[in-house]
Amino acid sequence: MPQTILSFDIETTNEKLTPRAGVAIFGEYLKGMNLEHLCNTNIPLAKHPNGYDPFEFIYPLILMLHSSGRVL
């Protein structure tokens, strides 16, 4: 396969990979772009003291939707 843009080599492996292997990278990307601060400052906080921060509620939903919306 000819390489076009990305600078990495494609190799074969016998390790077990899942289709959701890239979700961890996407999660790190969301944290790297400071989505936690954006969510917690622009979305109203819970009224109950034991409630979740907005990011704690939204983060798993974004990851689930990114990985096809199915939970196994």
N, C-alpha and C positions, 0 to 999 in steps of 0.2 A: 504494500500500500504506500503510495507516495505521501511524503510529509508536506503539509501545506503551511500552517501558521504556527502551531504549538511546537515548542522545542523539547520533545521527549520521544523516547523510543518505545514502541509497542512490542511487548514480549508475551510469551505464553507462560502459564503457571498452572500448577496443580492445586493451588490453594482454593478454598471455597469462598467465592465472592457472591454477594447478594445484590439485587438491583437497587437496594437502598444504601449502598456504600458511600455515595456522594452526599448524603444528607448531612453527615458530620461536617463536611467541608462547607456546605451551604450554611449550616448553623454558625460556624466560625466566621463566615463572611458577614452574617447578620450582626454578630457581636462586634466585629471589626468596624462596621460602619456606624456603630453606636446607636443601633435601633432601640436598645434598652432605655437609653436616656430620652430619645424622642418619644417613645411610647409613654414612659412614666411622667413626662412633663406636659404632654398634649392630650392625654386621655384622662378623664376624671378618675380619681382614686376611689377605692371601695369605701363605703360609709361605715362598715363594720371594722373594728380594729383588727380582727383576725382574717380579714379579706385578703385576697391576692393583689399584688401589684399588677398593673395592666400588662406589663411585659411577661410576667409569669403566666398569664392567661393566654396571651396572643402568640408567644413563641412556639409552643407545641402545635398550635393550629396552623401556623405558617409552615412549619416543618412537615406536618401531615399533608397539607395541600400540595406542597412541593413534591412529595413522594407519592403522588397519584391519588391522594385522598383515602387510601385504604390502610387500615391498621390490622396487622397480622397477629 
